[in-house]
Amino acid sequence: MLIKLKAKLPLAKLKQYPSINAIVILIAMIMLWRGVWGLLDIYLFPGVPTFSYLFSISLGILILYLDDFNLSDLKKITTSAKNSKSQDEE
């Protein structure tokens, strides 16, 4: 079902225009973030917003610490994506 929908939508044509494609991706990411934020507001300690915020921050820091995450990981991902895109264009 999603494959048929994806085939009908002209989103693939947007890749020809990197600026417009970046704006579409940015809007999608904001919408995703808004949805997650709303669910956390409703279900994660809804009566105590300060504790909910502190818990969210602590949990995020803990996940990043346990995953040994650093910004160089993002650079590797973006570099590999750029390399694979340039190979596809050749």
Secondary structure, DSSP 8 states (H G I E B T S, - for coil): -HHHHHHHSTHHHHTTSHHHHHHHHHHHHHHHHHHHHHHHHHHSSTT-HHHHHHHHHHHHHHHHHHTT--HHHHHHHHHHHHHHHHHHH-
